[in-house]
Amino acid sequence: MSTILVLVDHHDGVVRKSTTELLTIARRLGDPAAVVIGHGVEKAMDTLAAFGTTVVYDIDAPDIDDYLILPRAEAMVAVAEKVKPSVILLTSNAKSKEIAAHVAVKLGSGIITDAVDVQPGPDGPITTQSVFAGNYSVQARVTRGTPVITVKPNATTPEPASSPTSPSLEIVEVPMSDLARSVRVTDHAPRERTGRPDLNEAAVIVSGGRGTGGDFGPVEQLADALGAAVGASRAAVDSGWYPHAFQIGQTGHVVSPQLYVAAGISGAIQHRAGMQTSKTIVAVNKDEEAPILQLADFSVIGDLFTVLPQATEEIKRRQG
């Protein structure tokens, strides 16, 4: 079978859910092979084996984290030229999409970003993209070179292989070019930990909008009771009420949790584009004409400052 090359998104070897989704897609298309850049390949091996990876390529560049995107792109190109994969898959986040662009140019290949599905086709993989704020779906395929495809997180359900593999580990030495070394990271400042799940991987998300008036307390309290992530609409972010890193919508995160609670969010088309594929949507809004109510599976017409605390209290009571 053909080799499908997957760039592993991880943190010190802890493989992110978005990569297990890519490996699930890769098994539809051929034999998954993984590229691990940075520290922690030993810790990642069990997860990669569980999802059917046949070969793991470990990039031997101890100081690669001290530089920006280009060294990672050069590493992916080096592995691709060595392996000759039929497809290259990456997660659709800012860093990986920039890597994908460099890789496509270096390989002279076509690129498709923000796919929500990838299926095998007679002339190569066929992708599905959600465009124009989710109003249309487009199918496309790359017609030149090795297809480079980035896939949105939560686009598919991660499914382990029917039986774990025993992937071989190959160390690939990639000398960084002078251009790649031209910009060096001088400091790292980790994001403050909230104890909540990552927004892109959360099964439950509680989001607040303009209706919060800047007070996200009830939103955060309900999220904590549910073990959920917290999101925000663009209106709330633009008002300075919540950090941009938590914005959901066309110009923020695109999420697809099992449960999405929209509190005080009117439901502008840009926001709906970022959450409308959620499995169950609950809207809490005082406005009976709010567009979000048309999308919601369940609606509560009321003040979020009354509804959310009551819901939080009841959830905690049932949890004992």
C-alpha positions in Angstrom: 0.0 0.0 0.0 1.0 3.6 -0.5 2.6 5.6 2.4 0.6 8.4 4.0 2.9 10.8 5.8 1.4 12.4 9.0 3.0 15.3 10.9 2.5 14.5 14.6 1.1 17.4 16.7 2.3 16.8 20.2 3.6 18.3 23.4 6.7 16.6 24.8 5.5 13.4 23.3 1.9 13.6 24.3 0.0 13.1 21.0 -2.9 15.5 20.5 -6.3 14.2 19.5 -6.1 16.0 16.1 -3.2 13.7 15.2 -5.2 10.6 16.1 -7.8 11.9 13.7 -5.3 12.3 10.9 -4.0 8.7 11.5 -7.6 7.5 11.3 -8.0 9.2 7.9 -4.5 8.0 6.8 -5.6 4.4 7.3 -8.4 4.9 4.7 -5.8 6.0 2.2 -2.8 3.7 2.8 -0.2 2.9 5.4 0.3 5.7 8.0 3.8 6.9 8.6 4.4 9.5 11.3 7.0 12.4 11.5 7.8 13.4 15.1 9.7 16.7 15.4 10.9 17.8 18.8 11.4 16.0 22.1 9.3 13.0 23.3 9.2 10.4 20.5 9.5 7.5 22.9 6.4 8.7 24.8 4.5 9.1 21.5 5.2 5.5 20.3 2.3 3.8 22.1 -0.3 6.1 20.8 1.1 6.0 17.3 1.1 2.2 17.4 -2.5 2.1 18.6 -3.6 4.1 15.6 -1.9 1.9 13.1 1.4 3.7 12.3 3.9 1.5 10.5 7.0 3.8 10.6 7.9 6.7 12.9 10.5 9.2 11.6 12.2 11.0 14.4 13.8 14.3 13.4 17.3 14.5 14.9 17.7 18.3 15.4 18.1 19.0 19.2 17.8 22.7 18.9 14.9 22.8 16.4 12.5 24.3 19.0 14.8 27.4 19.2 13.7 28.4 15.7 10.5 29.3 13.9 8.6 27.3 11.2 11.2 26.9 8.4 13.3 24.2 10.1 10.2 22.0 10.6 9.2 22.5 7.0 12.7 21.5 5.8 12.5 18.4 8.0 9.1 17.4 6.4 10.5 18.0 2.9 13.6 15.8 3.8 11.4 13.0 5.0 9.0 13.3 2.0 11.9 13.2 -0.5 13.2 10.1 1.3 9.8 8.2 1.6 8.0 9.4 -1.5 4.5 9.4 0.2 1.3 9.5 -1.8 -0.2 12.0 0.5 1.0 14.3 3.3 -1.5 15.1 6.1 -1.2 17.9 8.7 -3.5 19.5 11.3 -5.2 22.7 10.3 -3.7 25.1 12.8 -1.7 28.2 12.2 1.7 26.5 12.6 1.0 23.4 10.6 -0.7 25.3 7.7 2.4 27.5 7.4 4.6 24.3 7.3 2.2 22.8 4.7 2.6 25.9 2.5 6.4 25.6 2.6 6.3 21.9 1.9 4.0 22.2 -1.0 6.2 24.9 -2.6 9.4 22.9 -2.1 7.9 19.7 -3.5 6.1 21.5 -6.4 2.8 20.1 -5.2 -0.8 21.2 -4.8 -2.1 22.0 -1.4 -5.6 21.9 0.2 -6.2 23.5 3.6 -9.0 23.2 6.1 -10.5 20.0 4.8 -13.3 18.5 6.9 -13.1 15.1 5.2 -10.6 13.1 3.1 -11.7 10.0 1.2 -9.9 7.8 -1.3 -10.6 8.4 -5.0 -9.6 6.8 -8.3 -7.1 9.6 -9.1 -6.0 10.5 -5.5 -7.7 11.6 -2.3 -10.9 13.6 -2.5 -11.3 16.3 0.1 -14.4 18.1 1.4 -14.2 21.7 2.5 -16.8 23.9 4.2 -16.7 27.3 2.6 -18.6 30.6 2.7 -19.2 30.5 6.4 -20.4 26.9 6.2 -23.1 27.5 3.6 -21.5 25.3 1.0 -19.4 22.1 0.8 -16.8 21.8 -1.9 -15.0 18.6 -3.1 -11.6 18.9 -4.6 -8.4 17.0 -5.3 -4.8 17.9 -5.9 -3.8 17.4 -9.5 0.0 18.1 -9.3 2.7 16.4 -7.2 2.2 14.9 -3.8 -1.1 16.2 -2.2 -0.5 18.2 0.9 -3.7 18.4 2.9 -4.4 20.1 6.2 -7.5 18.8 8.1 -9.5 20.7 10.7 -9.5 19.3 14.2 -12.7 17.4 15.1 -13.4 16.7 11.4 -13.5 12.9 12.1 -13.9 10.6 15.1 -10.5 9.1 16.0 -10.6 5.3 15.8 -7.7 3.1 16.9 -6.6 0.4 14.5 -8.2 -3.1 14.9 -4.9 -4.3 16.2 -1.9 -2.2 17.3 1.1 -2.1 15.1 4.8 -2.3 16.1 6.2 0.7 14.2 9.9 0.9 13.4 11.7 4.0 14.5 14.0 5.7 12.0 16.1 8.7 13.0 16.4 11.3 10.2 19.2 13.8 10.4 18.2 17.2 8.9 20.9 19.9 8.8 19.2 23.3 9.1 19.9 25.8 6.3 21.3 29.2 7.0 17.9 30.7 6.1 16.2 28.5 8.7 18.6 29.7 11.3 18.2 33.4 10.4 15.4 33.9 13.1 15.9 32.5 16.6 13.3 32.3 19.4 14.7 34.2 22.4 12.1 33.4 24.9 9.1 31.1 25.6 6.2 32.1 27.7 3.8 29.2 28.4 0.1 30.1 28.4 -1.4 30.3 31.8 -3.1 27.0 32.6 -6.8 27.0 33.5 -7.2 23.3 34.2 -9.8 23.1 31.4 -9.5 21.0 28.3 -8.0 22.3 25.1 -10.6 24.2 23.0 -9.9 22.2 19.9 -10.2 18.8 21.6 -12.9 19.4 24.2 -16.0 17.2 24.1 -18.0 20.0 25.8 -17.7 23.8 25.2 -19.5 26.6 27.0 -19.2 29.9 25.1 -20.2 33.5 26.1 -21.0 36.4 23.9 -22.2 40.0 24.0 -25.0 39.0 26.4 -22.4 38.4 29.2 -21.7 42.1 29.3 -18.1 41.2 30.1 -18.9 39.0 33.0 -17.8 35.4 32.1 -18.2 34.2 35.6 -21.4 32.1 35.0 -20.0 30.8 31.8 -16.8 29.6 33.5 -18.6 28.1 36.5 -20.9 26.1 34.2 -17.9 25.0 32.1 -16.0 23.8 35.3 -19.1 21.9 36.5 -19.2 20.1 33.1 -15.5 19.6 32.7 -15.8 21.8 29.6 -13.7 24.3 27.7 -14.6 28.0 27.6 -15.1 29.8 24.3 -16.1 33.3 23.3 -17.7 35.1 20.4 -15.9 37.7 18.3 -18.1 40.4 19.9 -16.9 39.4 23.3 -13.2 39.2 22.2 -13.3 42.5 20.3 -14.7 44.1 23.4 -11.7 42.9 25.4 -13.8 40.7 27.7 -12.0 37.4 26.9 -8.7 36.6 25.2 -8.5 36.1 21.4 -7.1 32.6 21.9 -10.6 31.5 22.9 -12.5 33.0 20.0 -14.8 30.6 18.1 -15.9 31.4 14.6 -14.8 32.0 11.0 -11.7 34.0 12.2 -11.1 31.9 15.3 -11.3 28.3 16.3 -13.6 25.9 14.4 -14.9 23.3 16.8 -17.1 20.3 16.7 -17.7 19.1 20.3 -20.4 16.7 21.5 -22.1 19.5 23.4 -21.9 23.2 22.6 -23.6 25.7 25.0 -24.0 29.2 23.5 -24.8 31.7 26.2 -25.7 35.3 25.3 -24.6 34.7 21.7 -26.8 36.1 18.9 -25.5 33.7 16.3 -23.9 35.8 13.6 -23.0 33.8 10.5 -19.3 34.1 11.3 -19.8 32.5 14.7 -22.0 29.7 13.3 -19.3 28.8 10.9 -17.1 27.9 13.8 -19.5 25.7 15.8 -22.4 24.5 13.6 -21.0 21.0 13.3 -21.3 20.4 17.0 -23.3 17.3 17.8 -25.7 19.0 20.2 -26.2 22.7 20.5 -27.9 24.4 23.4 -28.6 28.2 23.2 -29.4 30.5 26.2 -30.7 33.9 25.0 -33.2 36.5 26.1 -33.9 37.4 22.4 -36.6 35.1 21.0 -35.5 36.2 17.5 -31.8 35.4 17.9 -30.5 33.5 14.8 -28.7 31.0 17.1 -32.0 29.6 18.1 -32.6 28.4 14.6 -29.5 26.3 14.8 -29.9 25.0 18.3 -31.2 21.6 19.2 -32.4 23.0 22.6 -33.2 26.6 23.4 -33.7 28.4 26.7 -35.3 31.8 26.4 -34.0 33.6 29.5 -31.3 35.7 31.1 -28.0 33.7 31.2 -27.2 35.2 34.6 -30.3 33.3 35.9 -30.2 30.2 33.8 -26.5 29.3 34.0 -26.2 29.4 37.8 -29.3 27.3 38.1 -27.9 24.7 35.6 -24.5 24.7 37.4 -26.1 24.2 40.8 -28.2 21.3 39.5 -25.3 19.6 37.8 -23.2 19.8 41.0 -26.2 18.4 43.0 -26.5 15.4 40.6 -22.7 14.9 40.7 -23.0 14.5 44.5 
